[in-house]
Amino acid sequence: MTYLEAILKVLAVGLILGAGLPAVFAIGLVAFSKGSGGVGNDGTTTAPNPALKVAGLLLFTLVAAVIVIAILYITKGTIQHHFGFNPVPFIPK
């Protein structure tokens, strides 16, 4: 692997996790807030939309799962040393 390939891989992962994950969280936040309904500036009310609330919660769950899996991947060596099992067997070496 050349240095350029390694730099491009780090750049791609950094962009995905550094910009993509917060963007997914923001989309979930917007979906959840629009799904809750509310009162407009002119006094009109909008009904809650359960589908948008569920979509927002699913996006929050996705972000949380990625964070937990990343932490387990980073600490994989320590967990294997102390407890004797691989916490992320679905990720190849």
Sequence and secondary structure as in RCSB ss.txt:
>XXXX:A:sequence
MTYLEAILKVLAVGLILGAGLPAVFAIGLVAFSKGSGGVGNDGTTTAPNPALKVAGLLLFTLVAAVIVIAILYIT
KGTIQHHFGFNPVPFIPK
>XXXX:A:secstr
  HHHHHHHHHHHHHIIIIIHHHHHHHHHHHHHHHT EE TTS EE   HHHHHHHHHHHHHHHHHHHHHHHHHT
HHHHHHHHSS S TTS  
